[in-house]
Amino acid sequence: MEKLLSGRKETIIESELAQVKTLASRLAKTTSRHHYIPQYYIKGFSGSDNLLSVYDKKRDVIKRERTGSNGIFYEKDANTVEIDDIKISILEDHFFSKIDHQISTNLRELRDQPVHSALTLTNQTMVNAFIIDLFWRIPITASAFDDMYERSTITFHDKDGKAFTDPIKEQELKKDPVHKKMEKSKMAITSMNDILAKRIPGRVFAKLWEFEHKLFVVGDYPMLFKEVPGNLTDLVTLDFFIPISSERMFSSQHTEGLNFTVNEAYLFNALIIDQSMNFISSGNRDVLEKSINYYRELKRKGLLVPLKKMLFDRTSQ
């Protein structure tokens, strides 16, 4: 399985898919709640009771019951594949869990280190990896993958290794849900490896901002870009903000920004609510309520777009 998800650019072909199907009889599904926002990240926004208040944006209501990190930002069996009537969650339990372990180690360091200590290149690189990982997992990008998947060309190889295409065979393979889910996993790791390996002109200023109280919310689109990313490279070159926890914000900009104050924190929260599709949560219900009310006010006044521009354009020069 690791070979199949190792980041090779070649499309998964029938012989490799058959290998996975052979494993199915020896594997049992172990999880069903597959989190598109990793639990290790969600836990950084929990309250002192290790729970969160959840705003259901579509219903426009804060749920009465608080929940733990396991109870939000997941899709049931999103990464489960069914092979010969056997359900397995190998992508979730072996692929995404491995990525989560690597990135969570760096995230813990960013949460624990002194806020004024210098950010290392590894810190910044792993945040970029986290951004790319989130991009391929969050609900809002599902349609983007579907479009790329349908437009992609599958190359097959004959017994002598000669490459060829077969439109009919291609369409049959694309209908296989196992193939589609594995392709999405491969696309995530391939794009992560490709982008992080390039020497792309990066940020000049990367910084952590810290607050005494739990101020930041987390939504199902948790990072805020200066502009809507138009391609994968934009994920690591555009200015962005992403909260590391409810008390800490990571900023990555081309110019040195002014202090990130409480006012900017609530503006950030309002913008996260605006761009998220389904759920926004916070360990502090009062902060969540204030952020929702502020979002409603800014939306009513038509100020979300200009204030977002202001948030990114503030500089110390």
C-alpha positions in Angstrom: 0.0 0.0 0.0 2.8 2.4 0.8 4.2 1.8 -2.6 0.9 2.7 -4.2 0.7 5.9 -2.2 4.3 6.8 -2.3 3.8 9.9 -4.5 4.6 8.4 -7.9 3.0 10.5 -10.7 1.7 7.5 -12.7 -1.9 6.8 -12.4 -2.9 3.6 -10.4 -3.5 0.9 -13.0 -5.5 -2.3 -12.8 -2.6 -4.6 -11.6 -2.0 -2.3 -8.7 -5.6 -2.0 -7.9 -5.8 -5.8 -7.9 -3.1 -5.9 -5.2 -5.3 -3.7 -3.0 -8.3 -5.9 -3.6 -6.2 -9.0 -2.7 -5.5 -7.4 0.7 -9.2 -6.7 1.4 -9.9 -10.2 2.6 -7.2 -9.8 5.3 -8.2 -6.3 6.4 -11.2 -5.2 8.5 -12.6 -1.7 8.6 -11.5 -0.1 11.9 -12.8 3.4 11.7 -15.9 5.1 10.2 -15.5 8.7 11.2 -13.0 10.1 8.8 -12.0 13.6 9.7 -11.3 16.1 6.9 -10.0 18.4 9.7 -7.6 16.2 11.7 -8.4 15.6 15.3 -5.0 16.7 16.5 -5.7 20.1 15.1 -9.3 20.4 16.4 -8.1 19.6 20.0 -6.2 22.9 20.0 -9.5 24.8 20.0 -11.2 22.8 22.8 -12.3 24.4 26.0 -11.1 23.5 29.5 -13.6 20.6 29.4 -12.0 19.3 26.2 -15.2 20.0 24.3 -16.4 22.5 21.7 -19.5 24.5 20.9 -20.5 24.0 17.2 -22.2 26.4 14.9 -24.3 24.8 12.2 -24.1 27.4 9.4 -26.7 25.9 7.2 -29.3 25.7 10.0 -27.9 29.0 11.5 -27.9 27.7 15.0 -25.3 26.8 17.7 -25.9 23.2 18.8 -27.1 22.8 22.3 -24.7 20.0 23.2 -21.0 20.5 23.1 -18.8 17.8 21.5 -15.3 16.4 21.5 -12.9 16.5 18.7 -14.2 13.1 17.4 -17.7 14.5 16.9 -17.1 17.2 14.3 -15.5 17.8 11.0 -15.8 14.3 9.7 -17.6 12.4 7.0 -18.7 8.9 7.6 -16.7 6.4 5.6 -15.3 9.1 3.4 -12.1 7.0 2.9 -13.6 3.6 3.3 -13.5 1.3 0.3 -15.7 -1.7 -0.3 -14.2 -4.6 -2.0 -16.1 -7.8 -2.5 -18.6 -6.8 0.2 -15.8 -6.2 2.6 -15.4 -2.6 4.0 -11.9 -1.4 4.9 -10.6 1.9 6.0 -7.0 1.5 5.0 -6.6 4.9 3.5 -7.7 6.5 6.8 -6.0 4.2 9.2 -2.7 3.8 7.3 -2.2 6.7 4.8 -3.8 9.8 6.4 -2.9 8.7 9.9 0.8 8.6 8.8 0.6 12.1 7.4 -1.2 13.3 10.5 1.5 11.9 12.8 4.3 13.7 10.9 2.5 17.1 10.8 1.1 17.0 14.3 4.6 16.8 15.8 5.5 20.1 14.2 2.2 21.6 15.2 2.7 20.7 18.8 6.1 22.4 18.6 4.5 25.6 17.3 1.9 25.5 20.0 4.5 25.0 22.8 7.5 27.0 21.8 8.0 30.6 23.1 5.9 32.8 20.8 8.8 35.2 20.1 11.3 32.5 19.2 12.5 32.4 15.6 10.5 30.1 13.3 12.7 27.6 11.6 12.6 26.6 7.9 11.2 23.2 9.1 8.4 25.0 10.9 7.4 26.9 7.8 7.8 23.9 5.5 5.6 21.8 7.7 2.9 24.5 7.9 2.9 24.6 4.1 2.5 20.8 4.1 -0.4 21.1 6.5 -2.0 23.7 4.3 -1.7 21.3 1.2 -3.0 18.4 3.3 -6.0 20.4 4.4 -6.7 21.6 0.9 -7.3 18.1 -0.4 -9.4 17.0 2.6 -11.9 19.8 3.2 -15.4 19.6 1.6 -15.1 22.8 -0.4 -12.4 21.3 -2.7 -14.3 18.0 -3.4 -15.7 19.4 -6.7 -12.3 20.5 -7.8 -10.9 17.0 -7.4 -13.9 15.5 -9.2 -13.3 17.8 -12.2 -9.6 17.0 -12.3 -10.3 13.3 -12.0 -12.8 13.3 -14.9 -10.4 15.3 -17.1 -7.4 13.1 -16.3 -6.0 10.6 -18.8 -5.1 7.1 -17.6 -2.1 5.5 -19.2 -2.0 1.7 -19.3 0.9 -0.6 -20.1 1.0 -3.8 -22.0 3.0 -6.9 -21.0 6.1 -5.5 -22.7 5.8 -2.2 -20.8 4.7 -0.2 -23.7 2.3 2.6 -22.8 -1.1 3.0 -24.4 -4.5 4.7 -23.8 -7.9 3.1 -24.0 -10.9 5.5 -23.6 -13.4 2.7 -22.9 -11.1 0.9 -20.4 -10.4 4.3 -18.8 -14.0 5.1 -18.2 -14.6 1.7 -16.7 -11.7 2.1 -14.3 -12.8 5.6 -13.4 -16.2 4.2 -12.3 -14.5 2.1 -9.7 -14.9 3.9 -6.3 -11.8 2.2 -5.0 -9.7 3.6 -7.8 -11.1 7.1 -7.3 -10.4 7.2 -3.6 -6.9 5.9 -4.1 -6.2 8.5 -6.8 -7.3 11.3 -4.5 -4.9 10.1 -1.8 -2.1 9.9 -4.4 -2.9 13.3 -5.7 -2.6 14.8 -2.2 0.8 13.3 -1.5 2.1 13.9 -5.0 1.2 17.6 -4.9 2.6 17.9 -1.4 5.9 16.4 -2.5 6.1 18.4 -5.7 5.4 21.8 -4.3 7.6 21.4 -1.2 10.5 20.2 -3.3 10.4 23.3 -5.5 12.4 26.4 -4.6 9.5 28.7 -4.8 10.0 32.3 -3.7 8.4 32.2 -0.3 7.4 34.4 2.5 9.7 37.1 3.9 7.8 37.3 7.2 6.4 34.3 9.0 5.3 34.9 12.6 3.3 33.6 15.5 0.8 35.8 17.4 -0.5 34.8 20.8 -3.4 35.8 23.0 -4.2 35.1 26.7 -7.7 33.9 26.0 -9.3 31.5 23.5 -10.1 33.8 20.6 -9.9 31.9 17.4 -12.6 29.7 15.9 -12.0 26.7 13.6 -14.1 26.1 10.5 -14.3 23.5 7.8 -12.1 25.9 5.7 -9.7 26.9 8.4 -7.0 28.8 6.6 -7.5 32.3 5.2 -5.7 33.3 2.0 -5.3 36.8 0.7 -6.8 35.7 -2.6 -8.6 32.6 -3.8 -5.9 30.1 -4.7 -5.9 29.5 -8.5 -3.5 26.7 -8.5 -1.5 24.4 -6.2 1.5 26.7 -6.1 -0.7 29.5 -4.7 -1.1 27.4 -1.6 2.5 28.1 -0.6 3.0 31.5 -2.2 -0.1 33.5 -1.3 -0.2 35.4 2.0 -2.2 33.5 4.5 -3.3 33.2 8.2 -4.0 30.0 10.0 -4.6 29.6 13.7 -2.4 27.0 15.3 -4.7 26.9 18.3 -7.4 29.0 19.8 -4.7 31.2 21.3 -2.1 31.3 18.6 -2.1 32.5 15.0 0.5 31.7 12.3 0.9 34.5 9.7 2.8 34.2 6.5 3.2 37.3 4.5 5.5 39.1 2.0 5.5 42.2 4.1 5.8 42.6 7.8 2.3 43.0 9.2 1.1 45.1 12.1 0.2 43.5 15.5 -2.6 41.0 15.3 -5.0 42.5 17.9 -8.3 41.2 19.3 -10.2 43.2 16.7 -8.3 41.4 13.9 -9.0 38.1 15.7 -12.8 38.7 15.5 -12.5 39.9 11.9 -10.6 36.7 11.1 -13.3 34.6 12.8 -16.0 36.4 10.8 -14.1 35.7 7.5 -13.7 32.0 8.5 -17.4 31.7 9.1 -18.1 33.4 5.8 -15.9 30.9 3.8 -16.8 27.7 5.7 -19.5 25.5 4.2 -21.1 23.7 7.2 -19.6 24.0 10.6 -17.5 26.4 12.8 -16.5 25.6 16.3 -14.9 27.0 19.4 -14.1 25.9 22.9 -15.5 29.2 24.1 -19.3 29.6 23.3 -19.2 33.4 24.0 -16.4 33.9 21.5 -18.4 31.8 19.0 -21.5 33.8 19.5 -19.7 37.1 19.2 -18.0 36.0 16.1 -21.3 34.9 14.5 -22.9 38.2 15.3 -20.0 40.2 13.9 -20.1 38.1 10.8 -23.8 38.8 10.3 -23.2 42.5 10.8 -20.3 42.7 8.4 -22.3 40.7 5.8 -25.3 42.9 6.2 -23.2 46.0 5.6 -21.2 44.5 2.7 -17.9 44.9 4.6 -16.5 41.4 4.5 -14.5 41.9 1.2 -13.0 45.3 2.0 -12.1 44.4 5.5 -10.4 41.2 4.4 -8.3 43.3 2.0 -7.5 45.6 4.9 -6.5 42.7 7.1 -3.8 41.6 4.6 -2.7 45.0 3.5 -1.8 46.3 6.9 2.0 46.7 7.0 4.5 48.3 9.4 5.9 50.4 6.6 
